[in-house]
Amino acid sequence: MSLQYDLIALDVDGTLLTDDHVLTASIRETVQEAATRGAQIVLCTGRGPSGALPVMAELGLGGTIITHNGAVTINSEDRSVVHQFEMASDHLLSFVNYCREQAIHFDLNTAFEMMVESMTPEVEAMYGKFEAKPSIQDFRMGLPSGLVKFTVFGSKDKMDVVQAEWAGWPKHLHSIRSGDYFIDVHHAEANKGRALQQLAEIRGIDRSRILAIGNYYNDITMLQFAGMGIAMGNSPEDVKLAANAVARSNAEDGVARALREYAWS
């Protein structure tokens, strides 16, 4: 059987992992088989490197990881930065002030560091699920440099309100819903599709030879860039409409089934 794609881009949460953040044996073995057949496996996630590297290690693979929803691309072996989109700190102040006024939890991220102003047991438990370990810092004297992602966390209803309000804000930065309980803010040009395009150009891979699998709104640009974009069965309808095909859900080993059906024949 011949491999149909040279590069396979995989979202992590809601796609590669179950809702309990488990990598099943079936998915691990199938992704490893794709790599053995010659495919370059690239994780393409909203997580930072600290949360993404353990998943790559659990897969038993190395290589490139697109993190922070496309804002930072790194090499997993030496943790070097291939490319990153930095935000101007001044552009973020209105988002920070909004969250303080509305008592919404937020974190600030450089390529490898996550920072928060405060921590509650609920927030700490949430970070634990994503293998994230933020440091508590005081931002009242100014925001740090090198920022690539700003994330807010709250109830789905609260995030619905925030998403609607921020939709009309100036476009210096781009906000994207990365989960029911999360909204991420990035440089206006940073997204998974753009990062995947950059990586493909570096490696000389035509987009027709790329397969991508994802499940949420922050995956749409990636699914649209890839020659074969596959939405998970647990995806919102708009994500499914942006894809070439729909797989089974992340509770049904959807990634493994999709790779067997589309990646080789």
C-alpha positions in Angstrom: 0.0 0.0 0.0 1.4 3.4 -1.0 1.3 6.6 1.2 -0.9 9.3 -0.3 0.5 12.2 1.7 4.0 13.5 2.7 2.9 15.5 5.7 0.2 14.8 8.2 -0.9 17.7 10.5 -2.8 16.6 13.6 -4.7 18.8 16.1 -4.3 17.5 19.7 -7.3 18.3 22.0 -10.6 17.0 20.7 -8.9 15.3 17.8 -5.8 13.2 18.7 -6.9 12.9 22.4 -10.2 11.8 23.9 -12.2 14.3 25.9 -10.4 12.9 29.0 -7.1 13.8 27.3 -6.1 10.2 26.7 -4.1 9.0 23.7 -5.5 5.6 22.8 -3.3 2.7 21.8 -5.1 2.5 18.4 -4.4 6.1 17.6 -0.7 5.9 18.8 -0.1 2.8 16.7 -1.7 4.2 13.6 0.1 7.5 13.7 3.4 5.6 14.2 2.5 3.4 11.2 2.0 6.6 9.1 5.4 7.8 10.2 7.0 4.4 9.4 5.5 4.6 5.9 7.3 7.9 5.5 4.8 10.7 6.5 6.1 13.7 8.4 3.9 13.9 11.5 3.3 17.5 12.7 1.2 18.3 15.8 -0.7 21.5 15.1 -2.2 22.6 18.4 -3.4 25.5 20.5 -1.2 24.3 23.4 2.2 25.7 24.1 5.3 23.6 23.8 5.2 22.4 27.4 1.8 20.9 26.7 2.5 19.6 23.2 5.9 18.0 23.7 4.6 15.3 26.1 2.1 14.3 23.5 4.7 14.0 20.8 6.8 11.9 23.3 3.8 9.7 24.0 3.5 9.1 20.3 7.1 8.0 20.3 8.0 10.6 17.6 10.0 13.7 17.2 10.0 16.5 14.6 8.2 19.8 14.2 5.4 21.1 16.3 3.1 24.0 15.5 2.1 25.5 18.8 0.0 28.4 20.2 -2.5 28.0 17.2 0.2 28.7 14.7 2.0 31.5 16.5 5.1 29.5 17.2 6.6 26.6 15.3 9.4 24.6 17.1 11.7 21.7 16.6 10.9 19.1 19.3 14.4 17.7 19.4 16.3 20.8 20.5 13.3 23.1 21.3 14.5 25.7 18.8 12.1 28.2 17.4 11.5 27.8 13.6 9.3 30.9 13.4 7.0 32.9 15.7 4.5 35.8 15.4 5.0 38.2 18.3 2.3 40.6 19.4 2.9 44.2 20.4 2.3 44.5 24.1 0.5 47.8 23.7 -2.1 46.2 21.5 -2.9 43.7 24.3 -3.6 46.2 27.1 -7.3 46.7 26.2 -7.8 42.9 26.4 -6.0 42.7 29.7 -8.0 45.6 31.1 -11.3 44.1 29.9 -10.5 40.8 31.7 -9.6 42.5 34.9 -12.8 44.6 34.8 -14.9 41.5 34.1 -13.1 39.2 36.5 -12.2 36.8 33.6 -9.1 34.6 34.0 -6.4 35.1 31.5 -2.8 33.9 30.8 0.0 35.4 28.8 2.3 33.2 26.7 5.8 33.6 25.2 7.0 30.7 23.1 7.9 28.6 26.1 6.5 30.3 29.1 2.9 30.7 30.4 2.2 33.5 33.0 -0.9 34.4 35.0 -1.8 37.1 37.6 -3.7 34.7 39.9 -4.7 31.1 40.3 -7.8 29.4 41.7 -8.3 25.7 42.4 -10.6 25.5 39.3 -8.1 27.2 37.1 -5.2 25.0 38.4 -7.2 21.9 37.7 -7.9 23.1 34.1 -4.2 23.7 33.5 -3.4 20.3 34.9 -5.4 18.6 32.2 -3.3 20.3 29.5 0.0 19.6 31.3 0.5 23.4 31.6 2.4 24.9 34.6 2.0 28.7 34.6 4.0 31.0 36.8 2.2 33.8 38.8 3.5 37.2 37.9 2.6 40.9 38.5 1.8 42.6 35.2 0.8 46.0 36.8 4.2 47.5 35.9 3.8 46.4 32.3 3.5 43.4 30.1 6.5 41.2 29.2 8.0 41.2 25.7 7.9 38.3 23.2 4.2 37.5 23.7 2.7 35.1 21.2 -0.7 34.2 22.7 -3.2 35.6 25.2 -5.9 33.2 26.4 -9.1 33.7 28.4 -10.9 30.9 30.2 -14.5 30.8 31.6 -17.9 29.2 31.3 -19.2 28.6 27.8 -21.9 31.3 28.3 -19.3 33.8 29.4 -17.0 33.0 26.5 -20.0 33.4 24.1 -20.4 37.0 25.5 -16.7 37.8 25.2 -16.5 36.4 21.7 -19.4 38.6 20.6 -17.9 41.7 22.1 -14.4 41.2 20.9 -15.6 40.5 17.3 -16.0 44.3 16.8 -12.6 45.3 18.2 -9.8 46.7 16.1 -8.0 44.1 14.0 -4.4 44.7 15.2 -4.8 41.3 16.9 -7.0 38.3 16.0 -9.2 36.4 18.5 -10.3 32.9 17.9 -12.5 30.4 19.8 -10.2 27.5 20.5 -12.7 25.5 22.7 -16.0 25.9 24.4 -14.3 27.5 27.4 -11.4 29.3 25.7 -10.7 32.2 23.5 -7.1 32.9 22.2 -5.7 36.2 20.9 -2.8 36.3 18.5 -0.9 38.4 16.0 -3.3 39.1 13.2 -1.4 36.8 10.8 -1.0 33.9 13.1 -3.1 30.8 12.5 -2.6 27.1 12.0 -3.1 27.3 8.2 -0.4 30.0 7.8 2.1 28.2 10.0 1.4 24.9 8.0 1.9 26.8 4.8 5.3 28.2 6.0 6.4 24.8 7.0 5.4 23.2 3.7 7.3 25.9 1.8 10.5 25.3 3.9 10.2 21.6 3.2 9.2 21.9 -0.4 5.9 20.0 0.1 3.0 20.9 -2.2 -0.3 21.4 -0.3 -1.8 18.6 -2.3 0.5 16.2 -0.4 -0.7 17.4 3.0 -3.5 15.8 5.1 -4.8 17.7 8.2 -7.2 16.6 10.9 -8.9 18.9 13.4 -12.1 19.5 15.3 -12.6 23.2 16.2 -12.8 26.7 14.8 -9.1 27.3 15.2 -8.5 24.3 12.9 -10.4 25.7 9.9 -7.5 27.5 8.3 -5.4 24.3 8.5 -8.2 22.1 7.1 -8.6 24.6 4.2 -4.9 24.8 3.4 -4.3 21.1 3.3 -5.0 19.1 0.2 -7.1 16.8 2.3 -8.8 18.5 5.4 -10.7 16.1 7.7 -13.0 17.3 10.4 -13.7 15.1 13.4 -17.2 13.8 14.0 -17.3 15.9 17.2 -16.7 19.1 15.3 -19.1 22.0 15.2 -21.0 22.1 11.9 -19.0 25.1 10.5 -15.8 23.1 10.9 -17.3 20.1 9.1 -18.4 22.4 6.2 -14.8 23.7 5.9 -13.4 20.2 5.5 -13.1 17.7 2.6 -14.3 14.8 4.7 -15.7 14.1 8.2 -14.2 11.3 10.4 -15.6 9.6 13.4 -15.4 11.4 16.8 -12.5 11.5 19.1 -14.4 9.0 21.3 -14.3 6.5 18.5 -10.6 6.6 17.5 -11.6 8.9 14.6 -8.0 9.9 13.8 -6.9 6.2 13.4 -9.9 5.4 11.2 -9.3 8.5 9.1 -5.6 7.7 8.5 -6.4 4.2 7.5 -9.0 5.3 5.1 -7.3 8.3 3.5 -3.5 8.3 4.2 -2.6 5.2 2.4 -4.2 2.8 0.0 
